[in-house]
Amino acid sequence: MNVPSTSGYSTHEVLNQPGALHDINAYAEDRPLVEAVGVFGAAWASDHLHRTGALVGSANLQDLARRANRHLPELRTHDRFGHRADIVEFHPAYHELMRLIYGSSAHSFAWIHERPGAQVARGVLSYLWNQGENGVCCPMGMTFAAIPALRHDPALLAEWAPRINSIEYDPRAIHAAQKTGATVGMAMTEKQGGSDLRATLTTARPASARRGSGADYLITGHKWFFSVPMSDLFLTLAQTETGLSCFLATGRAEALLSRICTPVAKYWACKRAPAFVAEALECHGGNGFIADHLMERLYREAPLNGIWEGTGNVVCLDVLRSMQREPETVGVFLDEVRHARGGNARLDAYADDLARRLADPAGLEPVARRVVEMMAFALQASLLVRHSTPAAADAFCATRLDGDWGQAFGTLPRGLDTQAIVDRARVGRS
């Protein structure tokens, strides 16, 4: 097809507009990320991360993401003959994105490379893909999380792990056992429960005389929020005669640290993301708000994390429950923060104040948000002091810990090496 030239319609030169940010390597251009990979023992995966960074930063992937978001999924309840179908149809661009993200092993890298740094590398893959297209990261993340759950039942693990860890994305609407690769979804939330999974009313009764792990159950109930309904396998919650349980399957010091740090990180990342994206959108002016711009999609998706990961209050209560049920988590958390002791006087004082506040977990519920925010600041500061540049660590401690900053972005005090911070984050430094 011949495309008519538009050169004769040009009336002016477009000035003062940023160019499209594509065909960059989202990994190689992110200096703090590359440094973190080295610090935390995942440098052996650099080649794979570079390839994924180039893919995520490509113009082709941005175009796929735009088309997948423009053409929404459609529920087809019946086929043309009137037979019940119950199929969710997705645009081809979505399936191509799924093929690419599963092909990059973002869902399985940590399980097929069980060596030090594998979880770090997988986390970086997830971080990169969330910049490319957030929507396909939902099924990817749930598929990744299915393996630890299935480890509670070795027979189920042996049966399904090869398909779950496969890098072959198979979109066919057939039984999972017939597929070359399987995706995993979750059906957890119910209307009356929301984020409180203890309020689950769905019931499960044994299908035979057999009970417990590996037995077949009949599940009756409803699910209000069903993540990725076209998945091949699902994790769902239901009440049994002995209490709440997970079907199809089902979590020392590192385990305790993960137990308390995970909800802390969830809370603060979810609270900061919408404000950060709004500030970034503002930098683009009106262009950033139009539907074809990458920022519009990021702005629309940013608040979702505060729903998907759990609302702020629920996540903060999860932190408090961790401290109350496993009191040793408090000491483990503070020990992690104190690994940076002596590196920054502000952090030392802040950690001591935080320790005093955490001394009585039973009385923290009225100030849960404030305490969890403090925990997030302390952990961030400790990691920056130990592993980042002095300019970034000093700026963070002076503002977040000492309170010398305003309530909006761009309100840092005088005397900080902001140029070094900007230069470190700059894309296209070469």
N, C-alpha and C positions, 0 to 999 in steps of 0.2 A: 504494500500500500504506500502510495506517495503522500508524504506529509507536507502540506504547503508551508512555505517559509513565512516567518513572522517578522523578518528583519525590516521590512518596509514599514512596519507599524511602530517602530521605536521612536519615542518622542523625547526621551531624556535618559540620562545615566543615573542609575540608582546608587545613592550614596548613603553613608552612615548606617548600613545594615550589615550585621554579622553574616558571614557565609555559613553554608550548611556544615555541620560538624559530622562528617562521615568519611569513610575510608581511612580511619585512624586505627591504631592498635590500642584498644581500651585497657589492655594490660601493660604494655610497654610504656605507655604515656603516663601511667599512674605510678610515679616514683615512690610514694609512701607504701603503696601496695606491693611493689616489687621488693622493697626493703623488708617489709614484714614477712614475705615468703621466705627470704633468706634467714631472717632472725628465728623464725619458728620451724625451721628444718624441712622446708618443702622445695628447696632449690632444685632438687632432682626432677621436679615436675615442670620446670620452667618452659621447656619446649612445647609441652601440651598447653600450658597457660598462654603462651605467645600465640599459638594457633587459634585458641578460643578467643583471645583478645582481638585478633584481626577479624575474625568472623563477626563478633558482636559489634565491632565498630564499623562494619561495612555498610555501604549504601544499600546493598541488596537486602540485608536483614532489616534495616529501617523501613524499607518499602514493604517487606512482608508484614512487619508489625503494623504499619499503617493500614494495609488492606485487611488484615485479620481483625482489627478493631473497628473498621468501617463496616464490614459485613458481619453482622451479629449471628450467633448460633440460632438455629431454628429447631423447635421440637416437632417432629413428625410422628403423630400418634398412630396413623394407619397408612398402609400402602394403598396403591391405586385400586386394589381389589376389595378393600374394606377390611383387610386383616390387620389385627393389632400389631404395631411395629415398635412404638416407644423408642425412637431413635433420635438423638440430638445430632443434627447435621451442622458441620462446621465448614467454613470457607477453605478452599485448598491452601490458602496462605497459612492458615492455622496449622494444618497438617504438616506443611513444610517446616514451620518453626518447631513443631514437635519432633520431626525427624532430625533436625539439626541439633536440638538441645540434648536429645537422647544419644545421638551420634557422638556428642562431645563427652559422654559419660558423666555429665553433671550429677546424675542420680545414683551412679554406682562406683564412682572413682575410688571412694574410700573403702569399698568392700572388695573390689578386685585388685587393689594395691594395698594390702594390709601391711604397711610398714610405717615407721615414724614420719610424720608430716603429711600422711595421706588425707587426714581429716582437714588439715589446713588447706591443702590444695583443693579439696572438694568445696570447702567454704569459699575459696576464691572463685571457683567456677560458678557457684551460685551467685556471688556478688557481681560477677561480670554479666551473667545472663539477666539478672534483674535490671541492669542498665539497658539491655537490648529489648526485652519484652517481658514485662512482669507477669502476664497472664499464664504463660507456659511454665513459669516457675512454681506454680501451685501444684500441678500434677507431678512435676519433677521432685519437689520437696517431699511430697507424701510417699512417692515411690521409694525415695531414699530412706525415709523413716520406717518403712515397712520391714526392712531386714532385721533391725534390733528387736522389733515386736515378734517376728516369726521365730527368732532364736529361742523363745520360750517353748517352742514345740519343734523339736528336731525333725520330726517327720514332715511337717508342713514346710519347714525351711528347705529340706532336701527336695521336696516336690516343686516349690515355686521359685527359689532363689535364682536358678539359672535363667528363667524367663524375666524375672524382675531386674536382674543385673545386666540383661542383654542390652546392647547398644542399637538393636534393631527396633525401630518404631513400627508397629503393625496396626493400622487404623481400621482394619476390617471388623465388621460387627459379627464376630463369631465367638465361640466359647474360648476362654483364655487358654485352655489346655491345647488348643489347636494353633496357637499363635507362636511366632518366633520371638516375640518380646511382649511383656505385660506391663501395663500401667496400674497404679494403685490409687484409689480414691478414699475419701472418708465420709461417713455418715454419722455424725455425732449429735448435732444440735437439734433440740426439740422446742416446740413453741413455748411451752411453759418454763423451760429451763434456761434458754439462752446460753450464756457461757458457763452456767453452773451445771456441770455434768452430773452432779449428785442428784439432780432433779429428774433424771431420765426415767420415763415411764414404760418405754418399750421393754417387753419381756421375752425371755428365751427359755424354752422348755426342751428337755432332751427328746430326740427323735427315736431313741431306743433305750434299752436298760443301761447303756454305757453313760458315764458321767465324766465331766472334767475335760482337760486338755485333749484335743484330738477327736473328741466325740462330736457327732452331728447334733445340731440344735435347730428347732423351729422358732423363728423370730417373728413376733407380732407387735406392731406399733407404728409409729410415724417418725419421720425425720424432716425437720423444717428447713434445714440448711444442708444441702447435699453437694459436697465438693466434687467437681469433675464427674458428672453422672455417667459419662461414656467410658469410664475406666473399666478395666478388666477384672480387677479384684477390689474389695472394699474392706476397710476396717470400720466396724460399727460397734456401738455400745448397747448393752441390754442388761436388764436386771434378771439374775438367776435366783434360785432358791437360797443361795449363799451370799447374794449381793451383786453389785455392779461388776460386769466382766466385759472383755473385749473379744469380738469375733471379727474376723477370721483368725486372728492371732492375739497377740497382745498388742527397764530400764535397766569405802576407802577414802581417801582424801580427794582424788580427782573426781569421783562420782559426787561427793558432797559439794565440791566447788561448783561443778556443773549444775547441780540441783538448785543452788541459790543464785548463781550468776546468770543463768538462762533467763529467768523472769525479770531480773534487774535490767538486763540488756534489752529484752523485749519492750519493757515499759518505756525506757528512755528513747530508744530508737524510734518507736512508734509515735511518741510525742514530738520529737524533733523533726521527723520527716516532712509533715505538711508545711510547717513554717519555713523549713529550708527550701523546699521546692517552690513555695510561693515567692520567696526572695529571688530565687534563680529565674523564675518566670518574669518577674519585674524587670530583670536586666534586659529581657528581650522586647519589652514594651508590648504593644498590641499584637505584634506578630506571634508572641509566645502563647496567645490565647486562642488563636484560630485552630480549627479542628485538624488541619494538616500538619501542624507543628508538633515536634516531639514533646515539647514542654506541656502542651495541653493534655497529653496522655499521662505524663508523669504527675501533673497536678491533680488529675482526676483519680489516679490510682493511689496516691500517697496516703490519704486518710483510711483506705481500706485495711491497712495493716493493723490499725487500732481496733478493728472488728475481727479480722481473721486471726490475729495472734492472741486475742482476748482483750476486753475493754480494760481501761487503765485501772479501775478499782479492783477488778477481778485479779489482774496480774499482780498488783501490790499485795492483795490478800494471799496470793500464792507464795510470795516472798515471806510473809509473816508466818504462814503455815509451815514453811520449810524450817524456819528458826524455832518454832514451837515444838514441832514433831521431832526434829533432829537438831537439838541445841548445839551440837558440835559444828554445824554449818557456820555459825557466827565466828567461831575461832578460826576455822579454815579460811573464811572470806577475809578476815582481818589480817591473817598471816600472808595471804596473797598480796594484799595492799602494802603490807610492811616490807615486802621484798625490795621496795624502793627506798626504804628508810635511810636517811642521811643524804639522799640525792636532791631534796628540795625541802626547805624549812617549812614552807606553807603546807606542803603535803603532810609532813610529820605532825604538825599541829592539827590539821583537819582530820587525820586518821585517829588521833587521840580523842578528839571531840566526838567523832562517829562511834568509837568504841564505848564511850560513856552512854551515848544514846541507845546503843544496842544491848546494853547490860540487862535491860528488862523487856524482852520481846512481848510479854503479855500486855504491856501498856502502850503499844505502838499503834494500834489500829486507828485512833483519831488523827494521827499524823503520818499515816502510812505513805502517802505520796511524797511528802517531804523527805522522809527517811530513805525511801527507795531512790529518790533523786540524788541524795547525798551519797548513797552507795555507788550509784552509777558514776558520779563525779570522781569519787575516790579511786575506783577501779580504773577509769580512763586515765586519771593523772598518774597512777602508779605505772601503768603500761607505757605511757608516753615518756616518763622520766627514765625508765629502764631501756626503752627500745627506740625512741624517736630522736629527733634533733633537739638540741638545747633551745632553739628559737621556738619550736612548737610547744615543747614541754613547759617552758617558762611562761609563755603567753597563756596557756591553758590554766596553769596553777594560779597566775596572777588574777585572772578573771573569774573562773568558775569557783576556785577555792577561797580567794581573798575577797570576792564580791566587787572587784573594781571593774565593773562593766554595766552597760545599760540593759534594758529589756528587749532591745531589737538588735539585729545584726549590724556590724560596722560600728560598734561602740566601745572599741578597745581603748585602754588608756595610753598615754604617751610613754615612750621609752622602750617599747617592744620592737623586736626585729621583724616587723611585718613584711618587709620586702623579701626576706629569706623564706618566709612562710608562703608568700605568693609565688615566688620563683620555683619552689619545690612542687607546687601544685599545677604549674603552668603546662598546658598541652602544646606540643610542637616546639619544645625548647631548642631542638637542633635546627 
